[in-house]
Amino acid sequence: MSIYAIGDIQGCYRPLRKLLDSVNFSPTQDELWCVGDLINRGPESLDTLRFLRDLGPAVTAVLGNHDLHFLALYHGCAPQTGKHTLDQVLAAPDCDELAHWVQQLPLAYHQRVKTNGRRRDYLMVHAGVPPQWSRNRTLELAAEVEQVLQGPRHRHFLKHMYGNKPDCWDDDLEGMERLRMIVNYLTRMRFCRADGTLNLTVKGRVDNPPEGFAPWYKFEQLTPDTEILFGHWAALEGRTGRPGVHALDTGCSWGRELTVMRLEDARLFCV
């Protein structure tokens, strides 16, 4: 059995199938971990969602910002501004089933995996982990959002999750400010300060950060035995320069590559 962690698919269904075929992926023997942004931007979001859902327990995925936006559109809670490529999904006869499947996904996932004869902890999120959160704290705070998203007040959450404020974590945050801060860290973060203050307006090259800011993984304080799998930041081109912090979004929806990493030996495969 192998575990494959895949970068942002974003509706690129045919590259997804080609990539899985190239590694002889078997849903009865292997696992596929998805770092979020399963849909949007690419041309075949509906086929992508159906395929991943139908893989059943072979798939483990976390929510990305595009997946959350799909849920906001589905529930009628999204802002009227902005473009998307989700009309086919929203009009599909099985849209209710697909939206329910997406809505049950977590924002963070942890598992201990045996690789190269030893066990290692893997933490999978879409965008990153802020410097002041431990692995367990990340999972606890992600669960706060998951509980609301899967509960009776999900429409209120989806309507008010948009925005860049607050921009720094405080344990005393409450209500939507607290939930929005958690979501922004886990699904939108790129640059931050050492204290966790976010800059969500700059999306450019990693070698030209805003003054006083750096890529989040420069400050990340997780223990060395925990490896992080994340996507979201195609401009990294799959490179962080930090062992154990794996950037898997290589920009397939921008005409570049779709990448999977086989956890057992950290080998990368691309199409």
C-alpha positions in Angstrom: 0.0 0.0 0.0 1.2 3.5 -0.8 -0.1 6.9 0.3 0.0 9.7 -2.3 -0.4 13.3 -1.4 -1.6 15.5 -4.3 -1.4 19.2 -4.9 -4.3 21.5 -5.8 -6.4 19.7 -8.5 -8.7 22.7 -9.1 -10.9 20.8 -11.6 -8.1 19.5 -13.7 -9.7 16.1 -14.1 -7.8 14.6 -17.0 -4.4 15.4 -15.6 -5.6 13.9 -12.3 -6.6 10.6 -14.0 -3.4 10.6 -16.0 -1.2 11.2 -13.0 -2.9 8.4 -10.9 -2.6 6.0 -13.8 1.1 6.8 -14.1 1.7 5.6 -10.5 -0.7 2.7 -10.9 -2.9 4.0 -8.1 -5.3 1.4 -6.8 -8.3 2.6 -4.7 -8.5 -0.8 -3.0 -4.9 -0.7 -1.9 -3.6 2.9 -1.9 -4.7 6.2 -0.4 -4.9 9.6 -2.0 -4.5 12.7 0.2 -5.7 15.9 -1.3 -4.4 19.3 0.1 -7.6 21.1 -0.9 -8.8 23.3 -3.8 -10.3 20.3 -5.4 -12.3 22.4 -7.8 -12.6 25.8 -9.6 -10.4 27.5 -12.2 -9.9 24.2 -14.1 -12.4 23.0 -16.8 -13.8 19.8 -15.2 -14.7 20.5 -11.6 -17.8 18.3 -11.9 -16.0 15.3 -13.1 -13.3 15.8 -10.5 -15.7 16.0 -7.6 -17.6 12.9 -8.7 -14.4 10.9 -9.2 -13.0 11.8 -5.8 -16.3 11.2 -4.0 -16.7 7.8 -5.7 -13.2 6.7 -4.5 -14.8 6.5 -1.1 -12.4 5.8 1.8 -9.4 5.8 -0.5 -9.6 9.6 -0.5 -8.8 11.9 2.4 -9.1 15.7 1.6 -9.0 19.0 3.5 -10.9 22.1 2.5 -9.2 24.8 0.5 -10.5 28.4 -0.1 -12.0 27.4 -3.5 -13.9 24.5 -1.9 -15.3 26.8 0.8 -16.3 29.3 -1.9 -18.2 26.5 -3.7 -20.1 25.8 -0.5 -20.9 29.5 -0.1 -22.2 29.6 -3.7 -24.3 26.4 -3.2 -25.9 27.8 0.0 -26.5 31.3 -1.6 -24.0 33.0 0.8 -21.2 34.1 -1.5 -20.5 37.7 -2.5 -21.8 38.7 -5.9 -18.4 39.8 -7.0 -15.7 37.5 -8.4 -15.5 34.8 -11.1 -15.7 31.1 -10.9 -16.0 28.0 -13.1 -18.5 26.1 -11.0 -21.8 26.6 -12.9 -21.7 23.0 -14.2 -21.3 21.7 -10.6 -24.1 23.9 -9.2 -26.5 22.8 -12.0 -25.7 19.1 -11.7 -28.5 16.8 -10.6 -26.2 15.4 -7.9 -25.1 18.8 -6.7 -26.8 18.3 -3.3 -24.8 15.1 -2.8 -21.5 16.6 -3.9 -22.0 19.7 -1.7 -22.8 17.4 1.3 -19.6 15.4 0.7 -17.5 18.6 0.5 -19.1 20.1 3.6 -18.0 17.1 5.7 -14.3 17.6 4.8 -12.0 18.8 7.6 -9.7 21.8 7.5 -6.7 19.9 8.9 -5.8 16.2 9.0 -3.2 14.4 10.9 -2.0 10.8 10.7 1.1 8.8 11.8 2.5 6.9 8.8 5.3 4.3 8.6 7.9 5.5 6.1 11.3 4.1 5.5 11.0 1.8 8.4 10.0 4.5 11.0 6.8 6.2 11.9 6.3 9.9 11.2 3.5 12.4 11.8 2.0 14.2 8.8 -0.2 17.2 9.2 -2.1 18.2 6.0 -3.6 21.7 5.6 -4.4 23.7 2.5 -2.4 26.9 3.1 -0.2 26.6 6.1 0.2 26.6 9.9 0.8 29.8 11.8 3.9 30.0 14.0 2.0 30.1 17.3 0.0 26.9 16.8 1.2 23.4 17.7 0.0 20.5 15.8 -2.7 19.6 18.3 -3.8 23.2 18.6 -4.1 23.4 14.8 -6.4 20.3 14.9 -8.4 21.7 17.8 -9.1 25.0 16.1 -9.8 23.5 12.7 -12.4 21.3 14.5 -14.1 24.5 15.8 -14.8 25.6 12.2 -15.8 22.1 11.1 -18.4 21.9 13.9 -20.0 25.1 12.7 -19.7 24.3 9.0 -21.5 21.0 9.6 -24.0 22.4 12.0 -27.3 24.4 11.8 -25.5 27.8 11.6 -23.4 26.9 8.5 -25.1 29.5 6.3 -24.3 32.3 8.8 -20.7 31.1 8.8 -20.4 30.9 5.0 -21.9 34.4 4.6 -19.5 36.0 7.0 -16.3 34.0 6.5 -15.0 36.5 3.8 -12.6 39.3 4.9 -9.0 40.0 5.9 -9.7 41.1 9.5 -8.7 40.3 12.2 -5.2 39.7 10.9 -3.5 38.1 13.9 -4.4 35.3 16.3 -5.6 36.0 19.8 -6.9 33.3 22.1 -9.6 35.7 23.2 -11.1 36.1 19.8 -14.8 35.0 19.7 -17.6 34.4 17.2 -17.0 35.0 13.5 -13.8 36.9 14.1 -12.3 33.8 15.6 -13.7 31.5 12.9 -12.5 33.8 10.1 -9.1 34.0 11.5 -8.8 30.2 11.7 -10.1 29.9 8.1 -7.7 32.5 6.8 -4.7 30.8 8.4 -5.5 27.4 7.2 -6.8 28.2 3.7 -5.4 31.6 2.6 -2.1 32.2 4.3 1.1 32.9 2.4 3.1 35.7 4.1 3.0 36.5 7.8 5.2 38.0 10.6 6.8 36.1 13.4 3.8 36.9 15.6 1.4 35.4 13.1 0.2 38.7 11.6 -1.1 38.0 8.1 -0.7 39.9 4.9 -3.4 38.5 2.6 -3.2 41.1 -0.1 0.2 40.1 -1.6 0.4 36.9 -3.6 3.6 37.4 -5.5 6.9 35.7 -5.6 8.4 34.3 -2.5 11.7 36.2 -2.9 9.9 39.6 -2.8 7.8 39.6 0.5 6.2 42.7 2.0 8.5 44.5 4.4 8.5 42.7 7.8 6.9 39.6 6.4 8.1 36.2 5.2 6.6 33.0 4.0 4.8 31.4 6.9 7.0 28.3 6.9 10.1 30.4 7.8 8.6 30.8 11.3 6.7 27.6 11.7 7.5 25.9 15.1 6.2 22.4 14.8 8.3 19.6 16.2 10.8 18.0 13.8 9.0 14.7 13.7 5.9 16.4 12.1 5.9 16.9 8.4 3.6 19.4 6.8 1.8 18.8 3.5 0.2 21.9 1.9 -0.8 23.5 -1.4 -2.3 26.9 -2.2 0.9 28.6 -3.3 1.7 27.7 -6.9 4.4 30.4 -7.1 6.6 28.3 -4.8 6.8 25.7 -7.7 6.9 22.9 -5.1 9.9 24.2 -3.2 10.1 25.6 0.3 13.8 25.0 1.1 12.8 23.5 4.4 13.0 19.8 5.1 9.6 18.3 6.1 7.5 21.1 4.7 6.2 20.0 1.4 4.6 22.4 -1.1 2.5 20.4 -3.5 0.7 23.0 -5.6 2.6 23.2 -8.8 0.1 25.2 -10.8 -1.8 22.7 -12.9 -4.7 25.1 -13.4 -2.3 27.7 -14.6 -1.0 25.4 -17.4 1.9 23.9 -15.4 2.0 20.5 -13.6 0.0 18.4 -11.2 2.1 16.7 -8.6 1.8 13.9 -6.1 4.3 12.8 -3.5 4.5 9.2 -2.4 4.9 9.4 1.4 6.9 6.2 1.8 9.9 7.6 0.0 9.0 11.3 -0.6 9.3 10.7 -4.4 7.5 13.2 -6.6 5.5 12.3 -9.7 4.2 15.0 -12.1 2.1 15.4 -15.3 
